[in-house]
Amino acid sequence: MREMDRISAKSLNWMTLAAITALATVLRLWQINESLWVDELHTSWCLQGGLSQVAERAAAGNQSPLYFWFLWGVTRVLGESEFTLRLPSLLAGIALPGMTWLLVQRMGLGEKTLLSAVLASLLVSVDHASNFYSTEARPYALVELASTGAMILALESLRGGIVWRAALVATLVALFYLHYTTALFIGGLIGCFLVQSFFNKEGKPSGWKVWLVIGGTITVCCLPASLQLLEISARRGNWTAFADNFSPARVYIPLVVLLALWSPLPPRRVLLTAAACLIPAIAAAGLTWWQIAAVFQTRYIVVTFPLLWASIAAASQVSDHPRARQVAALVSLAVAIWWSGLVENCWNYGRPFVDRQEEWRSAMDAAEQEYRLHRGWKVLVHSGLIETNELRENPTPPLREYSLLPVRALYKLDAPDTALIPLPMTDPERLTEETRDAIIQAGGAVVILRLSVIDAEPVAQELDNFGIIKKQSFGGVQVIAVQASIEP
């Protein structure tokens, strides 16, 4: 009878996880076929020059090549489309609730494990960042999955065994090469387990040496990236344009509140998981606050989010009072759903997600039609990439090629390179004399702007000196046709 009960309980657990995974799948599939936005166009552009150019093109966007090499292989087999470019992220996002469930099972929660695992999986499923990055052709969804796997391996490594520790080293090295900013997470995780080894009365006296070896091995494996990291560091001032507030910090508030309220403290493994997500976030906030490196951005701290939600779920079940646990779980889930924007978006827009406002696919179709009508015209491309501000001072051929990536990626414009003119990110209306002369001599231009209608108005006013014959808006992308009938 007991055996039957165990089988029934196990089946119920699997069915619960399957239902949560189905929910996550539905939410993550919702945006899968939307138009790529400019960051994803960079991903596509990295694959256009063949395998030999992947690393160089990834470096132009401050990225490690590992993810792009992997995606190059995927697209060679399945072809290139919005779906195939996002497929690795989608699969990682769908697997994340299950991986989070496995993490909670290793936190030593006893009879509270099941409810904590269910809650953690639900929190990850509705998390806005996880949903968005699961449908983005960038490495962040894989980063989330890898960080969760690394935490599981780290907890398993407490029991000893070379296999677990070797797997942990391999996972953390892969995590670093997926995205360099995960170095903060890796350092925080190793640091947490190193410190706890000194206070763990049940562990071996030499346990701290194991974590030093693990940390040292990872450091050696990451050294080949040193040169690129120095180059990225030299350009870190560019990041400040995208780190103007600390609003992402709010996601950590529920965990801090739960840890502060409940007595006694959660089990040691819960505290380790909480520390492994809080320490990197605090470090990122400090680097940003002191203007050393603006890395406190959602995309850079998302590596901690699965651990965060798992810690919140576990901490919500620490109390010995059932009613308190129920209230904490419901409040945590309600906060996560509200912060996800699902309710607000469905109420205001009739759909759960409204993240991508750059309809590059339609914009490129419109630009292509205009160019076919006016062969010989120039095409001005404003990608809005921060690096393009260097065009005015140092317009090198590699920078020019990088600046034109929106029309040389998945949505290609059938125009020769000689017809293309890149524009800097800021003040694109300040056309150079060379650009003005080129438009006049060509008889006109098709202008592609990564700006909203309002922000594009100064450019439109400048272009109207030539004579605008057509304006089309595609969310955050504008296409303007200019006929140079009047010399400005």
Disulfide bonds with the S-S distance in Angstrom:
none
